[in-house]
């Protein structure tokens, strides 16, 4: 009789994600796009974009217009740092 497939716990999934992240350059995503963080804590994720701010998913931070601001606190792009 075949054995059932193992069930991955949330801890196991997080461990797999952390392990994969160690093999990536800082700030680098699997798709090659980087995340940037505002001092207020908001993180711009290129895969999500900022639809309410007119930024489509898949838009790299570098391609966002210079007048774009953080949707949480209103700081400009120059306040963000790569994470």
PyMOL commands that place a pseudoatom at each C-alpha (Angstrom):
pseudoatom trace, name=CA, resn=UNK, resi=1, chain=A, elem=C, hetatm=0, pos=[0.000, 0.000, 0.000]
pseudoatom trace, name=CA, resn=UNK, resi=2, chain=A, elem=C, hetatm=0, pos=[1.329, 3.431, -0.948]
pseudoatom trace, name=CA, resn=UNK, resi=3, chain=A, elem=C, hetatm=0, pos=[2.223, 5.824, 1.812]
pseudoatom trace, name=CA, resn=UNK, resi=4, chain=A, elem=C, hetatm=0, pos=[0.533, 9.227, 1.867]
pseudoatom trace, name=CA, resn=UNK, resi=5, chain=A, elem=C, hetatm=0, pos=[2.590, 12.219, 0.826]
pseudoatom trace, name=CA, resn=UNK, resi=6, chain=A, elem=C, hetatm=0, pos=[4.085, 14.140, 3.755]
pseudoatom trace, name=CA, resn=UNK, resi=7, chain=A, elem=C, hetatm=0, pos=[2.243, 17.252, 4.818]
pseudoatom trace, name=CA, resn=UNK, resi=8, chain=A, elem=C, hetatm=0, pos=[4.403, 20.370, 4.921]
pseudoatom trace, name=CA, resn=UNK, resi=9, chain=A, elem=C, hetatm=0, pos=[3.932, 22.426, 8.026]
pseudoatom trace, name=CA, resn=UNK, resi=10, chain=A, elem=C, hetatm=0, pos=[4.088, 26.199, 7.921]
pseudoatom trace, name=CA, resn=UNK, resi=11, chain=A, elem=C, hetatm=0, pos=[7.499, 26.018, 9.643]
pseudoatom trace, name=CA, resn=UNK, resi=12, chain=A, elem=C, hetatm=0, pos=[8.807, 23.668, 6.951]
pseudoatom trace, name=CA, resn=UNK, resi=13, chain=A, elem=C, hetatm=0, pos=[7.625, 25.988, 4.194]
pseudoatom trace, name=CA, resn=UNK, resi=14, chain=A, elem=C, hetatm=0, pos=[9.260, 29.004, 5.857]
pseudoatom trace, name=CA, resn=UNK, resi=15, chain=A, elem=C, hetatm=0, pos=[12.503, 27.045, 6.249]
pseudoatom trace, name=CA, resn=UNK, resi=16, chain=A, elem=C, hetatm=0, pos=[12.481, 26.247, 2.530]
pseudoatom trace, name=CA, resn=UNK, resi=17, chain=A, elem=C, hetatm=0, pos=[11.928, 29.916, 1.680]
pseudoatom trace, name=CA, resn=UNK, resi=18, chain=A, elem=C, hetatm=0, pos=[14.765, 31.035, 3.973]
pseudoatom trace, name=CA, resn=UNK, resi=19, chain=A, elem=C, hetatm=0, pos=[17.088, 28.429, 2.481]
pseudoatom trace, name=CA, resn=UNK, resi=20, chain=A, elem=C, hetatm=0, pos=[16.281, 29.613, -1.066]
pseudoatom trace, name=CA, resn=UNK, resi=21, chain=A, elem=C, hetatm=0, pos=[16.809, 33.250, -0.033]
pseudoatom trace, name=CA, resn=UNK, resi=22, chain=A, elem=C, hetatm=0, pos=[20.350, 32.496, 1.177]
pseudoatom trace, name=CA, resn=UNK, resi=23, chain=A, elem=C, hetatm=0, pos=[21.359, 31.597, -2.357]
pseudoatom trace, name=CA, resn=UNK, resi=24, chain=A, elem=C, hetatm=0, pos=[20.116, 34.885, -3.817]
pseudoatom trace, name=CA, resn=UNK, resi=25, chain=A, elem=C, hetatm=0, pos=[21.938, 38.187, -3.863]
pseudoatom trace, name=CA, resn=UNK, resi=26, chain=A, elem=C, hetatm=0, pos=[20.589, 40.728, -1.343]
pseudoatom trace, name=CA, resn=UNK, resi=27, chain=A, elem=C, hetatm=0, pos=[17.383, 42.289, -2.646]
pseudoatom trace, name=CA, resn=UNK, resi=28, chain=A, elem=C, hetatm=0, pos=[17.251, 39.940, -5.625]
pseudoatom trace, name=CA, resn=UNK, resi=29, chain=A, elem=C, hetatm=0, pos=[14.016, 38.135, -6.373]
pseudoatom trace, name=CA, resn=UNK, resi=30, chain=A, elem=C, hetatm=0, pos=[13.726, 34.903, -8.299]
pseudoatom trace, name=CA, resn=UNK, resi=31, chain=A, elem=C, hetatm=0, pos=[12.465, 36.942, -11.245]
pseudoatom trace, name=CA, resn=UNK, resi=32, chain=A, elem=C, hetatm=0, pos=[15.465, 39.292, -10.978]
pseudoatom trace, name=CA, resn=UNK, resi=33, chain=A, elem=C, hetatm=0, pos=[13.504, 42.269, -9.616]
pseudoatom trace, name=CA, resn=UNK, resi=34, chain=A, elem=C, hetatm=0, pos=[14.488, 43.867, -6.325]
pseudoatom trace, name=CA, resn=UNK, resi=35, chain=A, elem=C, hetatm=0, pos=[12.369, 45.012, -3.393]
pseudoatom trace, name=CA, resn=UNK, resi=36, chain=A, elem=C, hetatm=0, pos=[12.793, 48.467, -1.875]
pseudoatom trace, name=CA, resn=UNK, resi=37, chain=A, elem=C, hetatm=0, pos=[11.758, 49.634, 1.596]
pseudoatom trace, name=CA, resn=UNK, resi=38, chain=A, elem=C, hetatm=0, pos=[10.594, 53.047, 2.760]
pseudoatom trace, name=CA, resn=UNK, resi=39, chain=A, elem=C, hetatm=0, pos=[11.699, 54.301, 6.210]
pseudoatom trace, name=CA, resn=UNK, resi=40, chain=A, elem=C, hetatm=0, pos=[8.052, 53.951, 7.309]
pseudoatom trace, name=CA, resn=UNK, resi=41, chain=A, elem=C, hetatm=0, pos=[8.248, 50.188, 6.716]
pseudoatom trace, name=CA, resn=UNK, resi=42, chain=A, elem=C, hetatm=0, pos=[6.361, 49.942, 3.427]
pseudoatom trace, name=CA, resn=UNK, resi=43, chain=A, elem=C, hetatm=0, pos=[8.076, 47.529, 1.036]
pseudoatom trace, name=CA, resn=UNK, resi=44, chain=A, elem=C, hetatm=0, pos=[7.655, 47.996, -2.696]
pseudoatom trace, name=CA, resn=UNK, resi=45, chain=A, elem=C, hetatm=0, pos=[7.400, 44.540, -4.260]
pseudoatom trace, name=CA, resn=UNK, resi=46, chain=A, elem=C, hetatm=0, pos=[7.676, 44.621, -8.064]
pseudoatom trace, name=CA, resn=UNK, resi=47, chain=A, elem=C, hetatm=0, pos=[5.522, 41.512, -8.382]
pseudoatom trace, name=CA, resn=UNK, resi=48, chain=A, elem=C, hetatm=0, pos=[2.671, 43.359, -6.666]
pseudoatom trace, name=CA, resn=UNK, resi=49, chain=A, elem=C, hetatm=0, pos=[3.338, 46.900, -7.887]
pseudoatom trace, name=CA, resn=UNK, resi=50, chain=A, elem=C, hetatm=0, pos=[1.152, 49.707, -6.546]
pseudoatom trace, name=CA, resn=UNK, resi=51, chain=A, elem=C, hetatm=0, pos=[-2.111, 49.434, -8.499]
pseudoatom trace, name=CA, resn=UNK, resi=52, chain=A, elem=C, hetatm=0, pos=[-3.775, 52.199, -6.466]
pseudoatom trace, name=CA, resn=UNK, resi=53, chain=A, elem=C, hetatm=0, pos=[-0.807, 54.463, -7.306]
pseudoatom trace, name=CA, resn=UNK, resi=54, chain=A, elem=C, hetatm=0, pos=[-0.924, 53.570, -10.991]
pseudoatom trace, name=CA, resn=UNK, resi=55, chain=A, elem=C, hetatm=0, pos=[2.040, 51.149, -10.909]
pseudoatom trace, name=CA, resn=UNK, resi=56, chain=A, elem=C, hetatm=0, pos=[1.240, 47.830, -12.588]
pseudoatom trace, name=CA, resn=UNK, resi=57, chain=A, elem=C, hetatm=0, pos=[2.438, 44.496, -11.176]
pseudoatom trace, name=CA, resn=UNK, resi=58, chain=A, elem=C, hetatm=0, pos=[5.747, 43.515, -12.735]
pseudoatom trace, name=CA, resn=UNK, resi=59, chain=A, elem=C, hetatm=0, pos=[7.133, 47.078, -12.723]
pseudoatom trace, name=CA, resn=UNK, resi=60, chain=A, elem=C, hetatm=0, pos=[10.727, 47.284, -11.481]
pseudoatom trace, name=CA, resn=UNK, resi=61, chain=A, elem=C, hetatm=0, pos=[11.406, 49.997, -8.904]
pseudoatom trace, name=CA, resn=UNK, resi=62, chain=A, elem=C, hetatm=0, pos=[13.807, 51.676, -11.313]
pseudoatom trace, name=CA, resn=UNK, resi=63, chain=A, elem=C, hetatm=0, pos=[10.983, 52.017, -13.866]
pseudoatom trace, name=CA, resn=UNK, resi=64, chain=A, elem=C, hetatm=0, pos=[8.575, 53.796, -11.495]
pseudoatom trace, name=CA, resn=UNK, resi=65, chain=A, elem=C, hetatm=0, pos=[8.140, 57.504, -12.361]
pseudoatom trace, name=CA, resn=UNK, resi=66, chain=A, elem=C, hetatm=0, pos=[10.308, 59.848, -10.276]
pseudoatom trace, name=CA, resn=UNK, resi=67, chain=A, elem=C, hetatm=0, pos=[7.232, 61.650, -8.897]
pseudoatom trace, name=CA, resn=UNK, resi=68, chain=A, elem=C, hetatm=0, pos=[5.800, 58.436, -7.372]
pseudoatom trace, name=CA, resn=UNK, resi=69, chain=A, elem=C, hetatm=0, pos=[5.515, 58.506, -3.579]
pseudoatom trace, name=CA, resn=UNK, resi=70, chain=A, elem=C, hetatm=0, pos=[5.128, 55.917, -0.841]
pseudoatom trace, name=CA, resn=UNK, resi=71, chain=A, elem=C, hetatm=0, pos=[1.434, 55.013, -0.554]
pseudoatom trace, name=CA, resn=UNK, resi=72, chain=A, elem=C, hetatm=0, pos=[1.720, 54.955, 3.255]
pseudoatom trace, name=CA, resn=UNK, resi=73, chain=A, elem=C, hetatm=0, pos=[3.698, 58.072, 4.235]
pseudoatom trace, name=CA, resn=UNK, resi=74, chain=A, elem=C, hetatm=0, pos=[4.175, 60.077, 1.019]
pseudoatom trace, name=CA, resn=UNK, resi=75, chain=A, elem=C, hetatm=0, pos=[7.998, 60.011, 0.901]
pseudoatom trace, name=CA, resn=UNK, resi=76, chain=A, elem=C, hetatm=0, pos=[9.597, 59.995, -2.556]
pseudoatom trace, name=CA, resn=UNK, resi=77, chain=A, elem=C, hetatm=0, pos=[11.572, 57.241, -4.271]
pseudoatom trace, name=CA, resn=UNK, resi=78, chain=A, elem=C, hetatm=0, pos=[14.870, 58.671, -3.039]
pseudoatom trace, name=CA, resn=UNK, resi=79, chain=A, elem=C, hetatm=0, pos=[13.936, 57.729, 0.555]
pseudoatom trace, name=CA, resn=UNK, resi=80, chain=A, elem=C, hetatm=0, pos=[13.708, 54.000, -0.307]
pseudoatom trace, name=CA, resn=UNK, resi=81, chain=A, elem=C, hetatm=0, pos=[16.558, 51.535, 0.224]
pseudoatom trace, name=CA, resn=UNK, resi=82, chain=A, elem=C, hetatm=0, pos=[17.112, 48.150, -1.372]
pseudoatom trace, name=CA, resn=UNK, resi=83, chain=A, elem=C, hetatm=0, pos=[16.237, 45.150, 0.818]
for i in range(1, 83): cmd.bond("trace and resi %d" % i, "trace and resi %d" % (i + 1))
show_as sticks, trace
zoom trace
